[in-house]
Amino acid sequence: MADEQDDGKTGAKVHEAFDAVRRDLDGRLGVEEQAAVERLRDAAAGGDAVRAREEMASVRERHAWLYEELVKHPSLATLIDELALWGF
């Protein structure tokens, strides 16, 4: 039960962080970039570390500017640090 609560908290934090990204970047995101952000969010919220890494690598390769924005965004930077501490 505690694991389910932790998973729920993590999922909520992931969604909050990506919601902040969408608010900040929405006007600059095309259809492809929006889809990439959604795939990355879904992987992270679902606890799928392998898929999240693959999606992040894909963003880095295809949308360098978006990758730069994601890694320097305060909400995501904090989330990435927390996930790293949890072994994600």
C-alpha positions as CSV (number, residue, x, y, z in Angstrom):
1,M,0.0,0.0,0.0
2,A,2.8,2.4,0.8
3,D,4.4,1.6,-2.6
4,E,1.1,2.5,-4.3
5,Q,1.0,5.8,-2.4
6,D,4.6,6.5,-3.4
7,D,3.8,5.7,-7.0
8,G,0.8,8.0,-6.9
9,K,2.9,10.8,-5.5
10,T,5.6,10.3,-8.1
11,G,3.1,10.2,-10.9
12,A,1.5,13.4,-9.6
13,K,4.9,15.1,-9.4
14,V,5.7,14.0,-12.9
15,H,2.4,15.4,-14.3
16,E,2.9,18.6,-12.4
17,A,6.4,19.1,-13.7
18,F,5.3,18.4,-17.3
19,D,2.2,20.6,-17.0
20,A,4.6,23.4,-16.0
21,V,6.7,22.7,-19.1
22,R,3.7,22.7,-21.3
23,R,2.6,26.0,-19.9
24,D,6.0,27.6,-20.4
25,L,6.7,26.1,-23.9
26,D,3.2,25.5,-25.4
27,G,3.4,28.3,-27.9
28,R,6.7,27.0,-29.2
29,L,5.8,23.3,-29.4
30,G,4.7,21.9,-32.8
31,V,2.7,18.7,-33.1
32,E,5.8,16.5,-33.1
33,E,7.3,18.2,-30.1
34,Q,4.0,18.0,-28.1
35,A,3.8,14.2,-28.9
36,A,7.4,13.8,-27.8
37,V,6.8,15.6,-24.5
38,E,3.7,13.5,-23.9
39,R,5.5,10.2,-24.6
40,L,8.3,11.2,-22.2
41,R,5.8,12.2,-19.5
42,D,3.8,9.0,-19.8
43,A,7.0,6.9,-19.5
44,A,8.2,8.9,-16.5
45,A,4.8,8.8,-14.8
46,G,4.5,5.1,-15.4
47,G,7.9,4.4,-13.8
48,D,9.3,3.0,-17.1
49,A,12.9,4.2,-16.8
50,V,14.1,2.4,-20.0
51,R,11.3,4.0,-22.1
52,A,11.9,7.4,-20.4
53,R,15.6,7.3,-21.3
54,E,14.7,6.2,-24.9
55,E,12.2,9.1,-25.2
56,M,14.7,11.6,-23.8
57,A,17.4,10.3,-26.2
58,S,14.9,10.7,-29.1
59,V,14.1,14.3,-28.0
60,R,17.8,15.1,-27.9
61,E,18.4,13.7,-31.3
62,R,15.3,15.1,-33.1
63,H,14.6,18.3,-31.2
64,A,17.8,19.6,-29.7
65,W,16.2,22.9,-28.7
66,L,13.5,21.1,-26.8
67,Y,16.0,18.9,-25.1
68,E,17.8,22.0,-23.9
69,E,14.6,23.5,-22.6
70,L,13.6,20.3,-20.8
71,V,16.9,19.8,-19.0
72,K,17.1,23.4,-17.8
73,H,13.4,23.7,-16.8
74,P,13.3,24.1,-13.0
75,S,10.4,21.8,-12.5
76,L,11.9,19.0,-14.5
77,A,15.4,19.5,-13.1
78,T,14.1,19.0,-9.6
79,L,12.1,16.0,-10.7
80,I,15.0,14.4,-12.5
81,D,17.2,14.9,-9.4
82,E,14.5,13.2,-7.2
83,L,14.0,10.3,-9.7
84,A,17.8,9.7,-9.8
85,L,17.8,9.5,-6.0
86,W,15.1,6.9,-6.2
87,G,17.1,4.8,-8.7
88,F,14.9,5.8,-11.7
